[in-house]
């Protein structure tokens, strides 16, 4: 008699399962338990999925709302957000350029709701602001506290807490900030003046990554906005060290504060980088009461010539509309060269920058190319109604992100 052929499976009591070898009792068929040989490294033998993986995975069908705005600015006829919950803003500038005064303006706007061209929004039940100063003495930190009180006409503001962290080491400062943030249940905004004092060396990659990770963790998990400050290098306008590079890469908005070269009593605040629309620069001076006051009739005539204001995303929509309305007046269709010449003349651009503007209009679907670009019969058509489409805001945000 031939030997009985081995079967792929045979009866097995559940007690004989051996997870270490990858053999498990996994099914029951007609009251007979069967065993299946499973490779030890099979996904069926893995431990439960790490909950961090589950929380990090995005659901395509999930409706994720745009983050609430906490800071915005009136630019022309538009209100442009530049600070949202869940993100952080970096303020850079040379020493004594009045970066702390700039923060005072932002805090004042958020407490009052509006401060000249600045607007602040704090959610109901989430309105606390915490200010950490890492380098000044208690005396000077209290001056900042009282300045904000005067700006807001509150003595003191009930929803503002101020801490002086000068006596502590960089590690202790991070620990204190972490403890305060995690113990505040109604927190909306945190200010850290300045980030350099959270590390021993601004060029240490490990420390820099750790600080930027903390900022992202705090803003994401607590759904708050954070504003921090870092000095620029003495020899150029770059934020200092590896820490500066890390923070610029992660920040929602990077603002630069500099003294107006034509008037040392005036400071100019400009957006260097932003993930959304770029707000217009503004200027302020210190009044006789020691309070920062935005100069309402100030014009950006002293901006550095190579600023990226030549980028189409830094120009308010109204200017684009006026330009295209004039160029395509009476709904006419124009040739590529005519469009390029108009862009260069209007915005004082060269060929390469003009092409960026043209690509911007095409991406925004406000102009349409008829025919191939290289064809002598190619034309451009203007579609002004696309400025008003409901999906335009989402597409714009995606474009500049």
BELFENLIN-V486398 format. One line per field, one symbol per residue. ss: DSSP state (a for helix, b for strand, c for the rest). Layout:
ss->???
//
This chain:
ss->ccccccccccbccaaacbaaacbbbbbbbccbbbbbbcccccaaacccccaaaaaaccccccccccccbbbbbbbccbbbbbbbcccbbbbbbcccccaaaaaaaaaaaaaacbbccbbbcccccccbbbbbbccccaaaaaaaaaaaaaaacccccccbbbbbcccccaaaaaaaaaaaaaccccbbbbbbbcaaaaccccccaaaaaaaaaaaaaaaaaaccbbbbbbbbccccccbcaaaaaaaaaaccbbbbbbbbccbbbbbbbbbbbbcccccccbbbbbcccccbbbcccccccccccccaaacaaaccaaaaaaaaaaacaaaccbcaaaaaaaaaaaacccaaaaaaaaaaaaacccbbbbccccccccbbbbcaaaaacccaaaaaaaaac
//
